[in-house]
Amino acid sequence: MEPIFQNHKLNRTIWADGHECLYFSGTSYLGMSASEEFSYLVNVGLQQLGNSHGLSRGNNVRLGVYDDFENFFAKEAGADKALVYSSGFLAGHATTSFLEEQVDSIFIAPDTHPAVLPKSYLKHIYPNAKMWITACQDFANNHTGKKILILANAVDALKPKIHDFSWIESLPNTNEYFLLIDDSHAFGIVGRGIFGTYSKWKKLPVQLLISGSLGKALGIPAGIVLGDSNTLQALSGQAIFRGASPPPPAYLWAFLNAQDIYQKHQQKLLYNISFFKSISSALGLESCEKDFPVFRIYDELAVRRLLDQKIVISSFSYPSVHDPAIHRIVLSSWHDTSDMVYLKDALGSRS
């Protein structure tokens, strides 16, 4: 499908082929990118803290909002400490680069986000979850005294699938384990409130680290790392953190003052997921058993047919331009029940 260029913010509708169309794509799951309430708070933050903050985090002049944000997010997520970066990709890269120097072996789940892929291990990504888990178990059972790093996403938003890491509990305690999870598609949806999966997996016998983008459901142009105090203290001393400009402070201030807005939008999204599942069960869409706002379509003709009925869904090749296109319906809190009913009726039509 050819790109559909826009000249205004994305919302529940966009323009395509000269028509206003319902929009079921993107990653603004909570609709924050079009929320007038959130935009108002961002504007207040801009007036108070400026458009950007070009000083590094190691500068002797600092804005308190960065520490306030990190402390609040860590507490709500159930982690000892948090570090905020200018992007999720930078957060993941900084963490992986640090960890790969500490461990003896790395096991990478299929479809793990490139942000947390060590370059030296690009050829060691397992093609399916069963092979990945089995390989890690076999290595752990046949070695002692090893430091083992396990890499994965919390959510595969393309399949879609929410991953289960409880199998790690059965690994032998004769090794030391590190688990780094990319929570980019979990923040705002999966886990504790809007704060991701750290609290869900913190009792596993591993040194747990969570990284990810906050620019999807949470609508903040930033990335974050969550973990134990010692590891994050070491990360905060790296040049990639100390020397880099942080994200715009206004968004962090807005986040701290928008918790009621996030809660309201999350409840609306959960309702939308439940409602759409209830009316589309006969259509054969692939979705998560648990609440997640992505529904996969395998009908190649559906994309064009839906566009003819003024509906745009997600359809693009991934991970490379040479891969087959993946077609998905993505719900957001900005959708109304009438939008979803219209979508269901359009999917059921073969004319």
C-alpha positions in Angstrom: 0.0 0.0 0.0 1.3 3.4 -0.9 2.1 5.9 1.9 -0.8 8.2 3.0 0.8 11.6 3.8 -0.9 13.9 6.3 -0.6 17.6 7.1 -2.4 17.5 10.5 -2.3 15.5 13.7 -3.5 12.0 13.6 -6.9 11.4 15.2 -9.8 9.0 14.8 -10.1 10.2 11.2 -7.5 11.1 8.6 -7.6 12.0 4.9 -6.9 9.5 2.2 -7.8 9.5 -1.5 -9.5 12.8 -1.0 -11.9 11.4 1.6 -12.1 11.7 5.4 -11.5 8.1 6.6 -11.8 6.3 9.9 -8.2 5.6 11.1 -7.4 2.3 12.8 -3.6 2.3 12.8 -0.6 3.8 14.6 0.5 3.3 18.2 -1.3 6.1 20.0 -3.3 3.5 21.9 -4.5 5.9 24.5 -5.1 8.7 22.0 -2.8 11.1 23.9 -1.3 12.5 20.6 -4.7 14.1 19.9 -5.9 14.7 23.5 -6.8 18.4 24.0 -6.5 17.9 27.8 -3.0 16.6 27.5 -2.0 19.2 24.9 -3.1 21.9 27.3 -0.8 20.5 30.0 2.1 20.3 27.5 1.5 24.0 26.7 1.5 24.9 30.3 4.8 23.0 30.7 6.2 24.7 27.7 5.5 28.1 29.3 7.1 27.1 32.5 10.0 25.0 31.4 10.7 26.0 27.8 10.6 24.3 24.4 13.6 22.1 25.0 16.5 21.5 27.4 19.8 21.3 25.6 21.9 20.8 28.7 23.2 17.4 29.5 22.0 15.5 32.6 25.5 15.9 34.0 25.4 19.7 33.8 25.8 21.7 37.0 22.5 23.5 36.1 19.6 21.1 36.1 15.8 21.0 35.9 14.1 19.2 38.8 11.4 17.8 36.6 13.7 15.0 35.3 14.4 13.6 38.8 10.7 14.1 39.7 9.6 12.1 36.6 12.1 9.3 37.2 11.3 9.0 40.9 7.6 8.9 40.2 7.7 6.5 37.3 10.0 4.1 39.2 7.8 4.1 42.3 4.6 3.4 40.3 6.3 0.8 38.2 7.7 -1.0 41.2 11.3 -0.5 40.4 14.2 0.9 42.5 15.2 3.5 39.9 14.4 4.9 36.5 16.4 6.8 33.9 14.8 8.9 31.2 16.4 9.2 27.7 15.5 11.2 24.6 14.1 8.1 22.9 13.3 4.4 23.5 15.8 3.4 21.0 18.6 5.2 22.8 17.4 3.8 26.2 17.5 0.2 24.8 20.8 0.6 23.0 22.4 2.1 26.2 21.2 -0.8 28.3 22.1 -3.6 25.9 25.6 -2.1 25.2 26.2 -2.1 29.0 24.9 -5.6 29.6 26.6 -7.4 26.8 29.9 -6.5 28.3 28.9 -8.2 31.6 27.6 -11.6 30.4 28.9 -14.8 28.9 25.9 -15.7 26.6 22.9 -14.0 25.2 19.5 -15.5 24.1 17.3 -13.4 22.0 13.6 -14.0 21.5 12.1 -13.8 18.0 10.8 -10.4 16.9 12.9 -8.6 19.6 13.0 -4.9 18.9 16.2 -3.6 17.2 16.7 -1.2 20.1 17.8 -4.0 22.4 19.7 -6.1 19.9 23.5 -6.3 20.4 25.2 -6.1 17.0 27.4 -9.0 17.7 24.4 -11.3 18.1 22.3 -10.4 15.1 22.6 -13.8 13.7 21.6 -15.6 16.9 17.9 -14.6 17.0 15.8 -17.7 17.3 13.1 -18.1 14.7 10.3 -19.1 17.2 9.7 -18.8 20.9 9.9 -22.6 21.5 13.4 -22.8 20.0 14.5 -19.7 22.0 13.3 -21.1 25.3 14.7 -24.6 24.7 18.1 -23.2 23.7 18.3 -21.1 26.9 17.2 -24.0 29.1 19.6 -26.4 27.5 22.5 -24.0 27.9 21.6 -23.2 31.5 21.2 -26.9 32.4 24.6 -27.8 31.0 26.6 -24.9 32.4 27.4 -23.5 35.9 28.7 -20.1 37.0 27.6 -18.4 33.8 26.1 -15.0 33.4 23.2 -15.3 30.9 21.3 -12.4 29.3 17.8 -13.0 28.0 16.3 -10.4 25.6 12.7 -10.0 24.5 9.7 -7.7 24.0 6.9 -7.6 26.5 4.5 -7.5 23.6 4.7 -8.5 19.9 2.4 -5.9 18.5 2.5 -7.4 15.0 1.2 -11.0 15.7 -0.2 -9.8 18.3 1.0 -11.6 21.4 1.7 -10.8 25.0 4.8 -12.8 26.2 5.0 -15.0 29.2 8.4 -15.2 31.1 7.3 -17.5 33.9 9.4 -20.3 32.3 12.5 -18.5 33.6 11.6 -19.7 37.2 12.6 -23.2 36.3 16.2 -22.3 35.2 18.9 -23.7 37.5 20.2 -21.4 40.2 23.8 -22.4 39.3 23.9 -19.5 36.9 23.3 -15.7 37.1 20.5 -14.4 34.9 19.8 -11.0 33.4 16.4 -10.3 31.7 16.0 -7.2 29.5 12.4 -6.6 28.3 11.4 -3.9 25.8 8.1 -2.5 27.1 7.4 0.0 24.3 4.1 -1.5 23.4 3.2 -2.5 27.0 3.4 1.0 28.6 -0.2 2.3 29.0 -1.8 -1.1 28.4 -0.1 -4.2 29.8 1.1 -4.4 33.4 0.5 -2.2 36.4 -1.7 0.7 35.4 0.1 2.6 32.7 3.6 1.7 34.0 4.4 -1.5 32.1 5.4 -5.0 33.2 8.2 -4.4 35.7 6.1 -5.2 38.7 4.7 -8.4 36.9 8.2 -9.9 36.5 10.2 -8.4 39.3 10.0 -11.6 41.4 11.6 -13.8 38.8 15.1 -15.0 39.8 16.8 -12.6 37.5 18.3 -9.1 37.4 15.4 -7.5 35.7 15.7 -4.4 33.4 12.9 -2.8 31.4 13.5 -0.3 28.6 11.3 1.2 26.0 9.7 4.1 24.2 7.2 6.3 26.0 6.1 7.8 22.7 3.4 5.2 21.9 0.5 4.9 24.3 1.8 7.5 26.7 2.5 10.1 24.0 5.8 11.3 25.4 8.8 11.8 23.1 11.2 10.0 25.4 12.5 6.6 26.4 13.1 5.0 29.8 15.0 2.3 31.6 13.7 0.7 34.9 15.8 -1.5 37.2 17.8 -2.0 40.3 19.7 0.9 41.9 23.2 -0.5 41.3 22.7 -1.2 37.6 21.0 2.1 36.9 23.6 4.0 38.9 26.2 2.5 36.6 24.1 3.4 33.5 23.7 7.0 34.7 27.5 7.3 34.7 27.8 6.5 31.1 28.5 9.2 28.5 25.5 8.0 26.5 23.3 9.2 29.4 25.3 12.0 31.0 26.3 13.7 27.7 23.1 13.4 25.8 20.3 16.1 25.7 17.3 14.8 27.6 13.7 14.8 26.2 11.6 18.1 26.2 10.8 18.8 29.9 7.3 20.0 29.2 6.1 16.5 28.3 7.4 15.1 31.5 5.7 17.8 33.5 2.5 17.2 31.6 2.7 13.4 32.4 3.1 14.1 36.1 0.0 16.2 36.1 -2.1 14.0 33.8 -2.6 10.8 35.7 -6.4 11.3 35.8 -6.4 11.8 32.1 -4.4 8.7 31.4 -6.7 6.6 33.7 -9.7 7.9 31.9 -8.2 7.1 28.4 -7.1 3.7 29.5 -10.6 2.8 30.7 -12.0 3.9 27.4 -9.5 1.8 25.5 -10.2 -1.3 27.6 -13.9 -0.8 26.9 -13.2 -0.5 23.1 -11.2 -3.7 23.1 -13.9 -5.6 24.9 -16.7 -4.1 22.7 -14.9 -4.8 19.4 -14.1 -8.4 20.4 -17.7 -8.9 21.3 -19.0 -7.8 17.9 -16.2 -9.2 15.7 -15.8 -12.7 17.1 -17.2 -14.3 13.9 -14.7 -12.5 11.6 -11.7 -14.7 12.2 -9.4 -11.8 13.3 -6.3 -12.8 15.3 -6.0 -11.1 18.7 -4.5 -11.6 22.1 -6.5 -13.5 24.7 -5.8 -10.7 27.1 -6.6 -7.0 26.5 -4.5 -5.6 23.7 -5.8 -3.2 21.0 -4.4 -5.0 17.9 -6.3 -7.4 15.6 -4.5 -9.0 12.7 -6.0 -9.6 9.2 -4.7 -12.2 6.7 -7.0 -11.2 3.9 -4.8 -9.3 1.4 -7.8 -7.7 -0.3 -9.2 -6.3 2.9 -6.9 -3.3 2.9 -8.2 -2.0 -0.4 -11.8 -3.0 0.3 -11.7 -1.1 3.6 -10.2 2.0 2.0 -13.0 1.9 -0.6 -15.3 2.2 2.4 -13.3 5.0 3.9 -11.4 3.0 6.5 -7.6 3.1 6.9 -5.8 0.3 8.8 -2.2 -0.5 9.4 -0.5 -2.2 6.4 3.2 -2.1 5.7 6.2 -4.4 5.2 8.1 -5.3 8.4 10.8 -5.5 9.6 12.4 -4.7 6.2 10.9 -3.4 3.0 11.5 -6.8 1.4 9.2 -8.6 3.9 5.5 -9.3 3.3 3.1 -6.6 4.4 1.4 -7.1 7.8 -2.2 -6.0 8.0 -3.6 -5.0 11.4 -6.5 -3.1 13.0 -5.4 -0.9 15.8 -7.9 0.5 18.3 -7.4 3.7 20.3 -9.3 5.3 23.1 -10.4 8.0 20.6 -12.7 5.5 18.7 -16.4 5.5 19.3 -18.7 2.5 19.3 -20.2 3.6 16.0 -16.7 3.6 14.5 -16.2 0.0 15.5 -19.6 -1.1 14.4 -18.9 0.5 11.0 -15.6 -1.3 10.8 -17.1 -4.7 11.7 -19.8 -4.3 9.0 -17.1 -3.3 6.5 -15.0 -6.3 7.4 -18.0 -8.6 7.0 -18.8 -7.2 3.5 -17.2 -8.9 0.5 -18.7 -6.7 -2.1 
